[in-house]
Amino acid sequence: MEKQLTYDQVDTIVEAIQRVHDDLRDYEWMSIKVRKYSSENRSNQSAGDLPAAATAKYGIESSLPKAPYGISDPTFNAAKKQMRVWERHQRYKKKIELIDQSAAALANERERLVIEGILDGLKANELAQELNVSRQTIQEIKRSAVRELAKIMYLD
């Protein structure tokens, strides 16, 4: 007797499969963003890159009247922006590591090769030629691999 799945269980499975499809699609540009951020972060480590304060604190300008409303702080705004960029970088890095680990955990060698090819940016035709199979077979292998990745990444 087969076990019947509830609507919520099916919905969860379909959502996990869709997330894996999205992750595979976004992998390439996320890895580019991570590399770009890492290289920029190494080159911009000096404090001289921060913007100057908005009002003068010393000299004759400090005696001028101040506005009664709050003045924006460009240093604080730049720090907030940098923090958002850093958090996004961390999310992308975690997602890339999860995808890499999950792809390495695939038991079927053909599935692993197809997923690694997709992550490397290869098209279905190129993968088919490399594995000496048809495009349809590549699609079937990919479908099976995506189901396995969904189990590994989101359903366990």
Number of C-alpha atoms within 10 A of each C-alpha: 3 4 5 7 9 9 9 9 11 11 12 14 17 14 14 21 22 15 17 22 17 11 17 18 14 15 21 15 11 19 17 11 16 19 14 12 15 13 11 11 12 9 9 11 9 9 7 8 9 13 14 11 12 11 13 13 10 8 8 8 10 11 10 10 7 11 7 6 6 7 10 11 14 14 14 13 12 14 14 12 12 12 12 12 13 16 12 15 20 13 14 19 17 12 17 20 12 15 22 15 13 17 23 14 13 17 11 12 10 15 22 19 20 24 25 18 16 18 19 11 14 14 12 19 14 13 20 18 12 12 14 11 12 13 16 12 14 21 14 12 19 20 15 14 23 22 19 21 24 22 16 18 18 14 12 6
